[in-house]
Amino acid sequence: MLVKLLEPLHVSEALIEKLAEPIREKGHEFVYYNQKTTDSAELAKRSEGADIIMIANNPYPAEAMEQNDQLQLINVAFTGVDHVEVPQGSQQNFMICNAAGYANQAVAELTIGLTLDLYRHITRGDKEIRADHFPGSFQGSEIKGKTVGLIGTGKIGMMTARLFNAFGAKLIASDSARKNPEAATLDMEYMELDQLLKQSDIVSLHLPLLPSTKGLISKEKLEQMKETAVLINCARGPIVDNDALAEALNTEKIAGAGIDVFDMEPPISKDYKLLHAKNVILTPHVGFFTDEAMELRANIAFDNTIAFLEGRPQNRIQR
């Protein structure tokens, strides 16, 4: 089989070569493109003849699949696969797998970091102390004793819960899919979403982007939050009505927000309302992006390829 890695994985080429050794040892061909491209035609060209393609979080267009009728596996070195544009009515018999779990710690730590920045005014403090008009010290808050509402209690949600628990926070949760049995060990109480929003000091999102979750945090839901509450989103941008969030921040309906994900991938257009909202900390979709996470996802992605070649596909998303 022909295996093609269409974009860099932000690890050394030496590690890529090491991970590709078992593929070649099994008699398969491995091709690696070390330059990122977002051009649909170029991605289609790179995909030509491949039985297995490996990608990361770069959008993968339907055009690339339509021109390759022998494609058997799209191996996504990422958790979400919503950037893979499967052709409508496609009859191609290919699988999609992902690298879920590689960034659990990384995303959970950024969630904590954004919360700390909002509570202790770290970014603001850096700007103020460098300015000639430094106004003096300003008062912050502590996580200890606060009620943290986790919306989604999968692996990342529970990793985040454990970190907040270590700070001494009270944990509550809402999850329409399932109740995580680990919640009991953290004294986490499950409740309906509306109840959670009304009780939480910190609301943290940990959901996939699905038709059922798109726009879940609407203007009406934001209005149920405390005026002193903050919202953290390191999940998927469209889960939140971000125009409504900007309005809630500017009218002080909620106290702040920490946002790593948007309605589009950065760079963000200058007229995007969150860019001009009050008391919001923005990061450019880097929740997953640590040295450790990049190495782990490369290992998972190549394990997925090898497992498929051995006839035991794993981490399957759909067929």
VEXKOLKOL-201662 format. One record per atom (N, C-alpha, C): x, y, z. Coordinates in steps of 0.05 Angstrom, whole numbers, padded with zeros to 5 digits, always signed. Layout:
XYZ/...
END
This chain:
+00017-00024+00000/+00000+00000+00000/+00017+00025+00000/+00006+00047-00009/+00020+00073-00010/+00008+00090+00013/+00025+00098+00031/+00017+00115+00054/+00029+00142+00050/+00013+00163+00052/+00022+00190+00048/+00015+00208+00072/+00035+00220+00084/+00031+00241+00105/+00031+00268+00091/+00008+00281+00090/+00005+00305+00073/+00014+00331+00085/+00021+00331+00110/+00029+00356+00123/+00046+00350+00147/+00062+00370+00157/+00079+00366+00180/+00062+00360+00205/+00074+00346+00224/+00061+00340+00249/+00074+00355+00273/+00091+00374+00266/+00105+00390+00287/+00122+00373+00305/+00134+00353+00294/+00155+00338+00308/+00179+00336+00289/+00201+00327+00298/+00225+00325+00281/+00222+00305+00259/+00235+00310+00237/+00235+00291+00215/+00248+00265+00223/+00266+00266+00242/+00279+00242+00252/+00258+00224+00265/+00239+00236+00280/+00218+00220+00293/+00199+00209+00272/+00193+00225+00251/+00175+00215+00230/+00188+00191+00216/+00213+00193+00211/+00227+00170+00198/+00227+00146+00215/+00231+00150+00241/+00231+00127+00260/+00204+00114+00261/+00183+00130+00262/+00156+00119+00264/+00147+00106+00238/+00159+00115+00215/+00152+00103+00189/+00167+00077+00184/+00187+00071+00199/+00203+00047+00194/+00186+00021+00193/+00168+00017+00212/+00152-00008+00211/+00134-00010+00186/+00126+00013+00175/+00110+00014+00151/+00127+00003+00127/+00150+00014+00125/+00168+00006+00103/+00177-00023+00107/+00182-00031+00132/+00191-00059+00137/+00170-00079+00129/+00145-00071+00129/+00123-00089+00120/+00119-00089+00090/+00137-00074+00076/+00136-00074+00047/+00118-00052+00035/+00110-00033+00051/+00093-00012+00041/+00110+00013+00035/+00099+00031+00019/+00113+00056+00012/+00102+00079+00030/+00121+00095+00039/+00113+00118+00056/+00125+00144+00043/+00107+00164+00040/+00115+00190+00028/+00107+00211+00048/+00126+00230+00053/+00121+00251+00073/+00125+00278+00060/+00105+00296+00063/+00106+00323+00054/+00112+00341+00079/+00134+00354+00079/+00142+00370+00103/+00135+00399+00101/+00119+00407+00081/+00110+00434+00078/+00079+00435+00079/+00068+00451+00096/+00038+00453+00098/+00027+00468+00073/+00004+00459+00064/-00011+00473+00043/-00040+00473+00050/-00054+00494+00043/-00083+00495+00045/-00097+00496+00018/-00081+00493-00003/-00091+00494-00030/-00104+00467-00037/-00130+00468-00045/-00145+00444-00050/-00133+00427-00073/-00125+00441-00094/-00113+00427-00117/-00087+00413-00109/-00071+00426-00093/-00046+00414-00084/-00051+00390-00066/-00071+00393-00048/-00077+00370-00031/-00088+00346-00047/-00103+00352-00068/-00113+00331-00086/-00089+00318-00100/-00070+00334-00109/-00047+00323-00122/-00030+00305-00103/-00026+00315-00079/-00011+00300-00059/-00025+00273-00052/-00051+00273-00054/-00067+00249-00047/-00067+00228-00069/-00058+00234-00093/-00060+00216-00116/-00047+00189-00110/-00062+00168-00115/-00051+00141-00113/-00049+00130-00085/-00056+00146-00065/-00052+00137-00037/-00074+00118-00029/-00067+00097-00015/-00086+00079-00002/-00094+00090+00026/-00074+00103+00038/-00077+00114+00065/-00066+00143+00064/-00082+00162+00073/-00071+00189+00076/-00071+00195+00106/-00051+00211+00114/-00049+00220+00142/-00049+00251+00141/-00067+00263+00156/-00069+00292+00158/-00070+00300+00187/-00069+00326+00193/-00072+00336+00220/-00097+00353+00221/-00095+00378+00229/-00119+00395+00232/-00123+00414+00208/-00107+00409+00187/-00110+00425+00162/-00136+00416+00148/-00153+00435+00138/-00177+00426+00124/-00170+00408+00100/-00186+00387+00098/-00182+00367+00076/-00206+00367+00059/-00204+00377+00034/-00228+00382+00017/-00238+00357+00003/-00264+00358-00003/-00277+00336-00018/-00263+00330-00044/-00253+00351-00057/-00239+00349-00082/-00217+00329-00081/-00202+00328-00059/-00179+00310-00057/-00188+00281-00056/-00211+00276-00044/-00222+00249-00043/-00234+00240-00069/-00247+00259-00082/-00261+00253-00107/-00242+00244-00129/-00217+00251-00127/-00198+00245-00148/-00181+00220-00140/-00189+00206-00119/-00174+00183-00111/-00193+00160-00104/-00198+00142-00123/-00217+00121-00119/-00206+00097-00105/-00181+00098-00097/-00169+00075-00083/-00164+00081-00053/-00173+00104-00044/-00168+00112-00017/-00183+00093+00003/-00169+00083+00022/-00181+00065+00042/-00182+00076+00070/-00164+00094+00076/-00164+00105+00104/-00155+00134+00103/-00171+00151+00117/-00163+00179+00123/-00156+00178+00153/-00130+00181+00158/-00119+00179+00186/-00114+00207+00196/-00132+00217+00214/-00131+00245+00223/-00115+00246+00249/-00092+00260+00248/-00076+00263+00272/-00087+00287+00288/-00111+00285+00297/-00126+00306+00311/-00149+00293+00325/-00162+00307+00343/-00186+00295+00356/-00211+00299+00339/-00217+00323+00332/-00240+00329+00315/-00235+00321+00286/-00256+00314+00272/-00253+00307+00243/-00272+00324+00226/-00283+00345+00238/-00302+00362+00223/-00289+00378+00201/-00262+00378+00199/-00248+00392+00178/-00244+00373+00153/-00253+00348+00155/-00252+00330+00133/-00279+00332+00118/-00278+00342+00093/-00302+00347+00078/-00308+00323+00060/-00323+00304+00070/-00330+00280+00055/-00350+00288+00033/-00345+00280+00008/-00364+00287-00014/-00392+00277-00008/-00412+00293-00015/-00440+00285-00011/-00446+00261-00029/-00460+00242-00018/-00468+00218-00033/-00444+00201-00040/-00422+00204-00026/-00398+00189-00032/-00402+00159-00029/-00394+00144-00049/-00395+00115-00048/-00368+00102-00042/-00348+00119-00037/-00322+00109-00031/-00322+00093-00005/-00308+00071-00005/-00307+00053+00017/-00282+00059+00034/-00282+00082+00047/-00258+00088+00064/-00267+00092+00093/-00247+00088+00110/-00251+00093+00139/-00239+00120+00146/-00248+00131+00169/-00235+00154+00181/-00229+00146+00209/-00204+00152+00218/-00196+00148+00246/-00184+00174+00256/-00182+00176+00283/-00170+00200+00294/-00150+00193+00316/-00139+00214+00328/-00119+00210+00349/-00129+00220+00376/-00154+00214+00382/-00166+00224+00406/-00149+00217+00431/-00146+00236+00449/-00132+00231+00473/-00104+00244+00474/-00094+00251+00451/-00066+00261+00451/-00063+00288+00466/-00084+00304+00467/-00082+00331+00478/-00098+00335+00503/-00106+00313+00516/-00123+00316+00540/-00110+00335+00561/-00085+00329+00567/-00071+00345+00587/-00067+00374+00578/-00059+00376+00552/-00053+00403+00542/-00078+00421+00542/-00101+00411+00534/-00125+00427+00533/-00134+00433+00561/-00133+00414+00579/-00141+00418+00607/-00123+00440+00620/-00098+00439+00615/-00080+00459+00626/-00085+00487+00615/-00092+00489+00589/-00098+00516+00579/-00124+00526+00591/-00143+00508+00595/-00168+00517+00609/-00162+00529+00636/-00145+00516+00651/-00137+00527+00677/-00122+00554+00673/-00104+00555+00653/-00089+00579+00648/-00107+00603+00641/-00126+00599+00624/-00145+00620+00617/-00161+00629+00642/-00169+00610+00658/-00184+00617+00682/-00166+00634+00701/-00141+00625+00705/-00123+00640+00722/-00118+00668+00711/-00115+00671+00685/-00111+00697+00673/-00134+00715+00678/-00159+00705+00676/-00182+00721+00681/-00184+00728+00711/-00178+00709+00728/-00181+00713+00757/-00159+00731+00769/-00135+00728+00758/-00112+00743+00770/-00101+00765+00751/-00115+00769+00729/-00109+00791+00711/-00079+00791+00702/-00070+00768+00693/-00042+00765+00687/-00035+00781+00662/-00050+00777+00640/-00045+00792+00615/-00047+00821+00620/-00069+00829+00634/-00073+00858+00639/-00050+00869+00656/-00041+00853+00676/-00019+00862+00693/+00007+00867+00677/+00012+00849+00659/+00036+00852+00642/+00035+00878+00626/+00012+00883+00614/+00009+00908+00599/+00011+00933+00616/-00002+00932+00639/-00003+00955+00657/+00024+00963+00668/+00039+00943+00676/+00065+00949+00689/+00086+00959+00669/+00081+00954+00643/+00099+00964+00623/+00091+00992+00614/+00067+01001+00622/+00056+01026+00612/+00064+01049+00631/+00067+01073+00619/+00074+01096+00634/+00051+01105+00652/+00027+01096+00646/+00004+01104+00661/-00005+01082+00681/+00014+01066+00691/+00008+01045+00709/-00009+01055+00732/-00034+01044+00736/-00053+01055+00755/-00050+01044+00783/-00032+01025+00787/-00030+01012+00813/-00041+00984+00814/-00039+00971+00836/-00047+00943+00838/-00077+00940+00835/-00086+00916+00826/-00114+00910+00823/-00119+00883+00835/-00143+00880+00845/-00151+00856+00861/-00161+00834+00844/-00153+00809+00851/-00161+00786+00836/-00179+00767+00853/-00183+00743+00842/-00199+00723+00856/-00185+00697+00856/-00194+00678+00872/-00182+00651+00874/-00202+00631+00863/-00191+00609+00852/-00208+00587+00843/-00219+00571+00867/-00203+00569+00888/-00212+00553+00911/-00240+00563+00920/-00258+00544+00924/-00284+00550+00934/-00304+00558+00913/-00295+00562+00888/-00313+00569+00866/-00327+00544+00856/-00351+00548+00844/-00365+00526+00831/-00358+00526+00801/-00347+00504+00793/-00339+00500+00764/-00360+00482+00751/-00372+00492+00730/-00391+00476+00715/-00378+00465+00689/-00376+00439+00687/-00363+00427+00664/-00385+00417+00646/-00386+00427+00621/-00406+00418+00602/-00391+00399+00583/-00396+00373+00587/-00382+00352+00574/-00362+00339+00592/-00365+00313+00597/-00347+00300+00616/-00334+00275+00604/-00324+00279+00579/-00307+00259+00567/-00279+00260+00579/-00259+00251+00564/-00232+00249+00575/-00220+00277+00581/-00224+00296+00563/-00213+00323+00568/-00229+00336+00591/-00255+00333+00591/-00271+00345+00612/-00263+00335+00639/-00258+00309+00641/-00251+00297+00667/-00222+00304+00675/-00204+00306+00655/-00177+00316+00662/-00179+00344+00673/-00195+00361+00661/-00199+00388+00671/-00211+00388+00698/-00230+00371+00703/-00243+00369+00729/-00223+00362+00751/-00204+00344+00744/-00184+00336+00764/-00166+00360+00771/-00159+00376+00751/-00142+00399+00757/-00157+00420+00773/-00182+00425+00766/-00198+00444+00782/-00202+00434+00811/-00205+00408+00813/-00208+00395+00840/-00183+00400+00857/-00160+00399+00844/-00135+00403+00859/-00133+00432+00869/-00147+00451+00856/-00148+00478+00866/-00168+00482+00888/-00185+00462+00893/-00204+00465+00915/-00231+00475+00906/-00237+00472+00880/-00263+00481+00869/-00284+00460+00874/-00309+00469+00875/-00332+00451+00875/-00340+00445+00846/-00345+00419+00840/-00350+00411+00812/-00379+00403+00808/-00391+00414+00787/-00417+00405+00777/-00414+00400+00747/-00432+00384+00735/-00429+00377+00708/-00455+00372+00694/-00455+00375+00667/-00477+00369+00650/-00467+00354+00626/-00479+00332+00619/-00471+00317+00596/-00494+00300+00586/-00504+00307+00563/-00528+00293+00552/-00521+00265+00542/-00495+00260+00538/-00487+00234+00527/-00485+00213+00549/-00472+00219+00571/-00469+00199+00592/-00458+00212+00617/-00461+00198+00639/-00448+00206+00664/-00423+00190+00667/-00401+00204+00672/-00375+00190+00675/-00373+00179+00703/-00368+00153+00706/-00367+00141+00733/-00345+00153+00750/-00325+00165+00738/-00303+00177+00754/-00314+00202+00770/-00336+00213+00761/-00347+00237+00774/-00351+00233+00804/-00359+00209+00812/-00364+00204+00840/-00339+00207+00857/-00316+00201+00846/-00291+00204+00861/-00283+00233+00866/-00295+00251+00850/-00290+00279+00853/-00313+00294+00866/-00333+00280+00876/-00357+00292+00887/-00370+00310+00867/-00370+00303+00842/-00382+00319+00821/-00412+00312+00818/-00428+00332+00818/-00457+00329+00816/-00466+00335+00787/-00481+00316+00775/-00493+00321+00749/-00520+00335+00751/-00525+00353+00732/-00551+00367+00732/-00557+00376+00704/-00581+00387+00700/-00589+00397+00674/-00572+00422+00667/-00569+00428+00641/-00552+00450+00633/-00561+00477+00644/-00587+00482+00644/-00596+00508+00654/-00589+00512+00683/-00592+00490+00699/-00586+00491+00727/-00556+00497+00731/-00540+00483+00715/-00511+00487+00717/-00503+00516+00711/-00515+00527+00690/-00508+00555+00683/-00515+00574+00705/-00536+00570+00719/-00545+00588+00740/-00527+00586+00765/-00515+00563+00769/-00500+00558+00794/-00470+00563+00791/-00459+00563+00766/-00430+00562+00762/-00417+00590+00764/-00393+00590+00776/-00376+00614+00775/-00358+00612+00751/-00351+00588+00743/-00334+00583+00720/-00348+00562+00703/-00354+00568+00678/-00366+00549+00660/-00345+00541+00639/-00340+00515+00637/-00319+00505+00619/-00331+00485+00599/-00326+00489+00574/-00338+00473+00553/-00319+00451+00543/-00329+00427+00541/-00313+00404+00533/-00330+00385+00516/-00341+00396+00494/-00359+00381+00476/-00348+00380+00448/-00355+00359+00433/-00349+00359+00404/-00369+00377+00390/-00361+00385+00365/-00379+00400+00349/-00397+00381+00333/-00422+00381+00339/-00442+00364+00326/-00466+00381+00320/-00484+00372+00302/-00509+00388+00298/-00523+00394+00324/-00522+00376+00343/-00536+00380+00369/-00522+00400+00387/-00496+00405+00383/-00481+00423+00400/-00475+00450+00388/-00479+00452+00362/-00474+00478+00349/-00493+00499+00360/-00482+00521+00369/-00498+00543+00381/-00511+00536+00407/-00501+00515+00421/-00513+00506+00446/-00513+00529+00467/-00491+00543+00468/-00489+00566+00487/-00498+00590+00472/-00524+00594+00472/-00538+00615+00458/-00541+00640+00475/-00552+00661+00464/-00557+00685+00479/-00574+00679+00504/-00594+00662+00500/-00612+00655+00522/-00597+00640+00544/-00579+00622+00536/-00563+00607+00556/-00544+00626+00570/-00531+00644+00556/-00513+00663+00569/-00527+00680+00589/-00552+00687+00584/-00568+00704+00602/-00574+00689+00628/-00571+00663+00628/-00576+00648+00653/-00551+00648+00671/-00528+00655+00661/-00504+00655+00677/-00504+00678+00697/-00488+00675+00719/-00484+00696+00738/-00470+00720+00725/-00475+00743+00735/-00460+00767+00725/-00430+00765+00733/-00424+00750+00753/-00396+00746+00762/-00382+00723+00750/-00396+00708+00732/-00386+00683+00721/-00368+00688+00697/-00350+00669+00692/-00334+00669+00668/-00338+00644+00651/-00335+00646+00625/-00338+00624+00607/-00311+00617+00594/-00304+00592+00594/-00280+00583+00581/-00287+00564+00559/-00276+00569+00535/-00282+00551+00512/-00255+00543+00499/-00247+00519+00504/-00224+00507+00491/-00233+00482+00475/-00259+00482+00468/-00270+00458+00454/-00273+00465+00424/-00295+00475+00416/-00300+00483+00388/-00315+00510+00388/-00306+00528+00370/-00317+00555+00370/-00347+00556+00366/-00358+00542+00346/-00387+00545+00340/-00406+00533+00361/-00395+00520+00381/-00412+00512+00403/-00425+00536+00417/-00412+00559+00415/-00421+00584+00427/-00431+00603+00405/-00452+00617+00411/-00460+00640+00394/-00441+00663+00402/-00420+00666+00387/-00398+00684+00395/-00406+00714+00392/-00424+00720+00375/-00435+00748+00374/-00450+00754+00400/-00466+00734+00408/-00481+00738+00433/-00462+00739+00457/-00440+00723+00456/-00420+00724+00478/-00407+00752+00479/-00400+00763+00456/-00388+00790+00456/-00408+00810+00468/-00433+00808+00461/-00453+00826+00472/-00455+00822+00503/-00455+00797+00512/-00457+00792+00541/-00434+00804+00556/-00410+00802+00544/-00386+00814+00556/-00388+00844+00557/-00396+00856+00535/-00396+00886+00532/-00418+00898+00550/-00439+00884+00554/-00461+00894+00572/-00458+00884+00600/-00436+00870+00606/-00429+00860+00632/-00450+00841+00643/-00463+00825+00625/-00482+00804+00634/-00466+00781+00646/-00441+00777+00637/-00423+00759+00650/-00396+00774+00653/-00379+00763+00671/-00355+00778+00679/-00331+00775+00660/-00330+00753+00646/-00306+00749+00629/-00308+00723+00613/-00288+00720+00595/-00287+00696+00579/-00258+00690+00571/-00251+00665+00569/-00226+00656+00558/-00231+00638+00534/-00223+00646+00511/-00231+00633+00486/-00206+00625+00470/-00205+00599+00463/-00183+00589+00446/-00193+00581+00418/-00219+00580+00415/-00231+00570+00389/-00253+00589+00380/-00256+00591+00354/-00272+00611+00342/-00290+00599+00320/-00305+00616+00306/-00323+00606+00285/-00307+00599+00260/-00282+00606+00260/-00263+00600+00238/-00236+00596+00250/-00217+00585+00234/-00190+00582+00244/-00176+00610+00241/-00159+00616+00261/-00143+00641+00258/-00127+00641+00233/-00121+00664+00221/-00126+00691+00232/-00155+00699+00231/-00163+00716+00250/-00190+00724+00253/-00194+00751+00239/-00217+00754+00226/-00223+00780+00212/-00225+00802+00233/-00217+00827+00224/-00216+00850+00242/-00243+00857+00254/-00265+00850+00240/-00291+00857+00250/-00304+00836+00267/-00289+00815+00274/-00300+00794+00291/-00305+00805+00318/-00329+00802+00328/-00338+00818+00351/-00323+00811+00377/-00314+00786+00380/-00299+00779+00404/-00273+00794+00406/-00262+00802+00384/-00236+00817+00385/-00239+00843+00399/-00264+00854+00400/-00269+00880+00411/-00286+00879+00436/-00289+00855+00448/-00306+00852+00471/-00289+00859+00497/-00304+00865+00518/-00291+00871+00544/-00283+00845+00557/-00261+00847+00572/-00252+00826+00591/-00253+00798+00579/-00241+00795+00555/-00238+00769+00543/-00209+00763+00536/-00200+00740+00543/-00173+00731+00537/-00175+00712+00513/-00160+00718+00491/-00161+00703+00467/-00135+00690+00461/-00135+00664+00454/-00111+00650+00445/-00118+00637+00418/-00098+00634+00400/-00103+00626+00372/-00105+00596+00367/-00124+00583+00380/-00129+00554+00377/-00103+00538+00382/-00093+00541+00406/-00068+00528+00414/-00071+00508+00437/-00096+00502+00444/-00101+00485+00467/-00087+00458+00464/-00086+00447+00440/-00074+00421+00434/-00043+00423+00430/-00032+00447+00428/-00006+00451+00416/+00016+00453+00436/+00025+00430+00447/+00049+00429+00464/+00069+00409+00452/+00093+00411+00461/+00114+00392+00451/+00105+00363+00457/+00096+00359+00482/+00089+00332+00490/+00065+00322+00474/+00045+00339+00470/+00021+00330+00455/+00028+00324+00426/+00045+00340+00414/+00053+00335+00386/+00067+00308+00383/+00084+00301+00401/+00098+00275+00400/+00078+00252+00404/+00060+00256+00423/+00041+00235+00429/+00022+00230+00405/+00013+00252+00392/-00006+00248+00370/+00008+00235+00346/+00034+00241+00342/+00049+00228+00320/+00050+00198+00325/+00055+00190+00350/+00056+00162+00357/+00029+00149+00352/+00007+00162+00361/-00020+00151+00358/-00026+00148+00328/-00020+00169+00312/-00027+00169+00284/-00013+00146+00269/+00013+00142+00275/+00027+00121+00261/+00018+00093+00272/+00011+00092+00297/-00001+00067+00307/-00027+00060+00293/-00043+00081+00287/-00068+00077+00272/-00062+00066+00244/-00042+00077+00231/-00035+00067+00204/-00026+00038+00205/-00008+00032+00223/+00002+00005+00225/-00020-00015+00232/-00038-00007+00250/-00060-00024+00258/-00078-00030+00233/-00082-00010+00217/-00099-00014+00193/-00085-00033+00173/-00059-00029+00170/-00044-00046+00152/-00044-00075+00161/-00046-00079+00187/-00047-00106+00198/-00075-00117+00200/-00095-00103+00190/-00122-00113+00189/-00137-00110+00215/-00128-00092+00233/-00142-00088+00259/-00146-00058+00263/-00162-00045+00247/-00165-00017+00249/-00174-00008+00277/-00164+00015+00285/-00170+00026+00312/-00177+00055+00310/-00189+00065+00331/-00197+00094+00333/-00214+00102+00310/-00232+00085+00301/-00249+00090+00278/-00270+00111+00285/-00275+00129+00267/-00296+00149+00271/-00321+00142+00254/-00317+00136+00229/-00339+00128+00211/-00328+00112+00188/-00346+00099+00174/-00338+00084+00150/-00355+00092+00126/
END
